[in-house]
Amino acid sequence: MAPTAKKGKVLLVHPSSLMYSEVYLRLEPLGLELIAQSCRRNGFDVRLLDLQAHTHKDYFRLVDDWRPDSIGFSLNYLANIPEVVDLVKATRLRYPDCFLFAGGHSASFTAKEILQHAAGTLDCVVKGEGEDITPNLIDMAADDRGRLHTLPGVVTLEGEGPAPEFVHSLDDLNPARDLLAKRKKYFIGVLDPSASIEFTRGCPWDCVFCSAWTFYGRSYRHRSPEVAAEDLASIKEPGVFIVDDVAFIQADHGYAIGREIERRGVKKQYYLETRGDVLLRNKEVFRYWKRLGLEYMFLGLEAIDEEGLKLFRKRVGLNKNFEALECARELGITVAINIIADPSWDEKRFAVVRDWALSVPEIVHITVNTPYPGTETWVTESRQFSTLDYRLFDVQHAVMPTKLSLEEFYRQLISTQQVLNQKHLGWAALRDTFVMAAKYLAHGQTNFVKMLWKFNKVYNLERQVADHHRHVTYHMDLPQHAAQTHVDPNTLFIHPQQLLKPIRAVGAGS
């Protein structure tokens, strides 16, 4: 129950959808819901607006009508930075005294440059986990904004506070799902509608293209099975996406949550993400969850050859990945695979990937190799970046020089994506999904059906190429040094590793 005496009005805002999420998924802003609940517990009157399901006009209408004292923007994705900076500047013009702040995964790695782009209109950026620090930050802002940079993880133009701190316990966190309007707008694939839930945080592996492990200092924490199951039981949607970076690393934890779910009689369909080696090692856990409702699984294979796996430091062999696919088939779990297309690919390489993807029954997605701030490839990649536009850093655009002409690279990429799309969403596939689509429409759910027809509108050569010719207002800050061959992971961590001893997973490497 939220306190009756309100300390102030807080609006939390999630930015608009990215290119990929226009078609395949739209996830509820779980991170903002967690921060919203933390603020409510501390006496604030809180509202939440998700621009994935609303418009900028909705945002300004709400700000004008409700007049929040503080507005916080989520920046989990690098490509959303220009949008958020523009919203901040426009809001500051209307309401000079409003406290404006931002936080999130990508904001944590780019805090200083975001503040510079905002040119004094953004009060601060919060690095690291935001649930505990945000209420304290808003309290201090009401009294003395000049001292914000003394708080852990808070960055202002005047300075930066101590290192971010982990939340005291994941069991203390529960999302304010009731604050999110248009909940039926959220889906992932055929789970429509779908909610999201978190069982664990962090990842003990160290893939060079990923910043999940650098954000959390290569730590790994979990919620208690009882709290996780209670949260799950409160979800009204029939589909649930488990957002853990790698699901069920620890078999005992997976079993314990499952038993609590059974005890409560919870019936859902689940979608999760895991690694091939984890699936093989904990096969019986996944078999158990299949009985509980696990229908869909995302496996980030990333490459179909040993050279590619070594390049990405996946720490799992090709044979193990293919064995994992066989394991998922035997369990009856539908698998989606991701393959990373490198800008160095030529026509022959694209053709090899297309042929392989058509030879397996799994859903195959293609993303583009994109070094991000916070990843090792951001500082080791020897190729120069071909763009400084944040908006292109969405794993759908080439941000490094391509071996083929840019236009031909996109022609090959899109034709590969179209072939794979037709494999699952073409007329033959639609016959199999007709009953499913009809069922969704009968219940007023249109996300899945719209997805079937959006692909060619979203993914097309003209749009991809034109995106590179848009005016760039905010230029990214690139590494100010020559590419390194070795990186000290401690220089990348947002949460210093010594603050929490990491739990090492079998096979995670050193």
N, C-alpha and C positions, 0 to 999 in steps of 0.2 A: 504494500500500500504506500503510495507516494505521500510525502508530508503535505499538510494542508497549507502551511506558511511557505510561500514561494520567495526565493532569494532573487530571482530575476528570470527573464525570458531568454531561452537558448534555442537557436535554430541550427540544426545540423543538416548539411547538404551534400548529396552524392552527385557527381557530375554525370554528363550524358554518356550514352553507350559508345563503345568503340566499334570499329568495322566488323570484327569477328562476332561480337555479341548482337549485331543487327540480325544475324541469321540463326546462329546455333544455340544461343543461351541468353538469358537475362537473369542474373542472380540477385537475390535480395541483398541489400547492403548490410550484411551481418555485423561488420566492424562498427558501423555507425550506430546500429541498434544496441550494441554492447555499451558504447560510450553514452548513448542516450539514457540507458537504464542507470548507469553510474551517476550521471548528472541528476537524474530524478531522485535517487536515493540520498543525494546531498542537498535536496531542497530546491532544485531549480524546476521551473516550468519549461518543458522541452517539447519541441516539435521536430519532425524529420521530413525532409523533402528529397525525393529521389528523381533526378532529372533523366534517368533512364525511362521513366514512365510519365514524367511531366515536362513542361516546357519552361524556357526562360521567362516567358510572360507569367506563368504560374508562380515562379520564384519571386519576381518583383511585386506581383499582386499580394502574395503572402507577407512579404517584408513591409509593404506599404500599409497593409491592414493590421498586422499583428504587432509591428514595431519591436522586434527582438532587441534585447540589450547586447547579445553576443551572437555571432554567426561563425560556425566552424565548418570548414570544407574538407572533404575526404579527397586525398590524392594518392590512391593506391596505384594508379597507372600513369606513367610518364606522359603519354599522349594527351592527357587531360589538363596538363599544366597551363597551356595558353587560355583555355576556356575559364579555368578558375581564376587566373590572374585578371582577366577581363571582367569577370563578375565582381571580384573584389574592388577593382577600380571604380566600376559603375556604382556599387553599393556605397563606397566611401563618399562619392560625390553627393549622393542623396542624404546620407546619414553620417556626418563627420565624426560623431561621438561613439558610434557602434564599435564594439570590440570584435575585430576580424582576425581569425586565425585559421591555420591549415595543419593537416597532419596526414599520416598514412605511410604506406610502404615506400612509394617512390619519393614522396616528400622528405622522408628521412635521409635519403642519399643525396638530395639536391636542395637542401633547406636554404643555404645561403644564396644560391642563384635565384630561387623563387622570390626571396625577399628583395633581391636587386631588381628583378623584373617588375615587381609590384611598386617599386620606387616610393616606399614609405606608406603606401595605402594598406599594407598587411601588417598587423601588429607583431605577429610571431609565427613560427613554424614549430610544431611539436615532433620530435624524433622519437621513434620507438613505440612501445605499447602505450596507448592513450587512455585506457580506462581509469587508472588511478590518478594520473597527473591532471587530466582535464578539469575536474571540479576545482582543484586547488588553483589551477591557472586562472580560471574565470573569477574565482574569489579574489585573487591578487590583482587582476585587471581592474576590478571595481574600486580598488584602493590606490594602487600605485603601478601603472603600466611601465614605469621606468625601471622596475626591478624584475620584470618577467624573465630576463635572461639569467637570473640566479637560480631558477628552478631546474631540476634534473631534466635533461633532454630538450629544453626550450631554447630556441635560437631567435634572436632579434638582430636588427642592424647594428645594435650597440654591443652585442656579445653573445656568448653561448654558455649555458649552464653546465653543471656536471653531467656525466654520462647518464643516459636514460636508465630507468629502473624497471625491472619486471613487475607485473602485478603480483600482489602477495600470494594469491591462489587462483587458479582457473575456476575453482569451484565457487568463487565469489561472484562470478560473472554470469549474467543471464541477459539475453537480448530483449529489448522493448519492442517486440513484434507488433504490439497493438498500435504503435505509432505510425506504422507504414501503411499508407493508403494504396489502393489498387494492388492488393496482394496477388490477385489472379493474373497479373502481368508477368510473373516470374516463372521461368521454366528452364530446363536443360534437356535438349533433345526431345525425346518423347515423354519425359516426365513433365506434365503440364496440367495443373500448376505444380510448382516445386518450391519448397522452403529449403533453407540451408542450416547446417548445424556443425559445430566444432567439437571434436572429441579430444584432439591433441593440438599442440603448437610446436613448430620447429621441425628440423630435419637434420639427422646426423651425417648425411652424405655431403659431398662437396663438389657437385657438378659445376664445371667452369662457367656455364651459361646461366646459372641460377643464382638468385639473390635471397632465396628463402633462408638458406643456412647462414649467410652473412648477416642478415637482419637479426636473427636470434642468437648469434654467437655460437652456432652449431649445437645448440641445446635442443632438448626434446622433453616436453612436459605433457601431462595428460590430466583430464578431469576425472573425478572419481566416477565409477560406473553408475552409482546411484543418482548423482547429479546429472550426468549425461542422459540417462534414461528418463529422468523426470522432465528434463528440457524437451526431449524428443516426444514424450507423451503429451506435451502441451501444444504441439504443432497440429494445426488443423488440416494442412495440405496433405494429399495422399502420397505425393512424391517428396523425397528428401535427398538433397545432395550433401554428402559428408565432405566438408571442405579441407580436411587434413591434407597436408602436402604429400604424405605417404600414409595410407591407411593400414592399420593393424600391423605395425612394426613389431609390437609386443603381443604375442598370441594370447597370453593370459588376460590382458586388458580387453581384447576383442571379445573373448568368451564371456568375461564378466559383464560387459555392457549388454551382450546378447541375452544373458540369463535375466538381467533386470528388465529388459524389453519384454521377454516372454512372461515374466511374472506380472507385468502390467497389462498384458494383452494388447500391446501396440502392434498394429498392422499397417505397414507402409511398403512402398517400393523405394529402393535405394540405388543411388549412383555414387561411386567413389573413385578416387585416384590412388594408384599404388605402383610399385615397381615389380618387374618380373621376378627378381630374386626373392622378394618378400612373399609374393604369391606362391612360389614353389616351396619356400621354407615353411610357410604357415597355411598350406593348402586346406587343412581341415577346418581352420577358422573361417575361411572363405566359403567352404562347403556348408558350414553351419549358418553363415549369414545368407547364403542362397536360400536356405529353408525359411529364414526370417523375412525375405523379401528383396535380397540383393539381386538386381536384374542387369545393371549396367556398370561397366568398369572402364576407366581410362588408364591405359598403359603408355607411358612416355618412352617408347623404344628409341626415338630420336634418329637412329640410323639403322640401315640394313646390312652393314658390313663392319668388320672389326676395326678398320681404320677410323670410321666415323665415331664408333663408340669410344675409342681411345682418345680421339680429338676432344670429345665432350666430357671425358673422364667419368663415364657412367659407372665404372667399377662393376660391370656385369657383362659377361661374354655373350656373343651372338647366339650361340647354341642355347644358352640359358633363356634368352629372350624368346626364341622360337619354341622352346619347351614350355615356357609360361603361356604362350598362346594356345598350345595344345591342352594345357591344364585348364585354362578358362573355358575352352570348348567342351571339355569333358564335364566341367561343372555346370554347363548350360548358361554361362554368363555372357551377355553380349559385350564385346570389347570394342572400344575406339582406340586407335593407335595414332600417335603423332610422329611425323617424320620432319626433321629440320632440313629445309632446302638452303644450301649455302650459295652465296652470290657467285662462287666459282663454278657452279654447275653449268654444263653445256647441254645441247640438245640430246646427246647420247645418254647423259646421266639422268635427265628427266624421263627419257623413254624407259630406262631400266627401272626406275622407281614406279612408273605407271604400270609396267608389266608385272612387277612384283605385287603391287597393291591390288591389281585385278585378280591375282592368283590366289589370294587369301580371302576368307569370308568376312573378316573384320572390317569395320568402318575405319578408313584411313584419312587423316587430316594432314595437310601440308602447311607448315609455318616457315617463316624466313628467319635465318640466323641473324639475331639482333643483339649485339652487346648492349647491356644496360648498365647504368651507374650502380655500383654495388656488386657487380659480377667480376670474376677474374678476367674474363675476356675484355671487359671495359678497359683494363690497363695492360693486357698482354697482346691484344689484337694489333698486328703490325700493319694491316691495311688501313689506309686513311678512311675516315667517314666521308661519305659523299653528300651528306645533308646535315644541317644543324637545326632542322625542324622537329620539335618534340612530337608533333602530330603524326609523323611517319614512324615513330618508334612503337609500333603496335603488332609486331611479328607478322604483318601482312604486307609490308613494304621493304624494299631493299635499301638499307642505310649505309652500305659499304659498296665500293665499286664492283660492278658485275662483269664477268668474263664476256658474256653476250652483251649486245647493246641493251640498254635498260628496257626498251620497248620489247625486244625479243625475249628477254628474261621474263617479263610479265606475261607475254604471250604463252610461253612454255608453262609458267606457273599456273596461269588461269586455265589453260587447256587440261593440265593435269588435275587441277581441282574439279573441273567440270566433268571429266571422265569418272572420277571417284564419286562425285555428287550423283551422277546418273546411275552409278552402280547401286546406290541405296535410295535415291529419290526420283529415279526415272520412272517411266510408265510401268515397266515390269514390277519395280519395287512398290509403286503406288497401289497396285492391285492388292499387295499384302498389307498395306497400311490403310486401305479404304475404310475398313470397319473401325480401326482405331481412330481415324480422323472423324468419322461420323459420330463416334461416341463423345469425342471432345466437343464437337460442335453442339451436340445435344445438351451438353452441360454448360454451354456458353463460353467454352475455352477455344480461343482462336490462335494462340501462339504457335502451336505445332503446325496447323494448316497454313498459316501465313509463311512459316519457315520454308515450306515446300516450294513456294513460288518466288521467294525473295532472292535466290542465289544469283541469277543473271543480272538483277538490278544492282546488287551490292558488289559482286565480283565481275568487273569487266575491264578490258584493256584501256579504254579511254579514261575511265575514272582513275585507275591506278597511275597512269602516266601523268594525268592532269594534276594529281595530288602533289607531284614534285614541283609544279610550277606555281603553286599558291604563294601569295605574299607571306613572308615570314617576319612577324613582329618581334617574337622572342626567340633569340638564338641560344642554343644549348652551349654550356661550358664543356669543352672537351678536356681530356687529361692534359695537363700542362707539362708533359715530359715524354720522352721517347718510349715506345712500347717496351715493357719489361718482360723478361723471360721467367722470372720468379717473383711471386707476390707473397708477402707476409699476410696471412689471413687476418691477423689482428688489426691491420690497417683498414680492413673492409667492414669489420663488425660494427653494427649499430649498438647492440647490447654487448658490452665486453664479456668475453668468455668466462673470465674469472668470477663474475657475479653469480654464476650458476653452473655447477658441474654438469657437463653434457652427458647424456645417456647414449653410449655408443651402440649402434646396431651391428649385428653380425654381418661382416662383409662390407662395412662402411669404409674401411680403409683407415689409413693413418692421417 
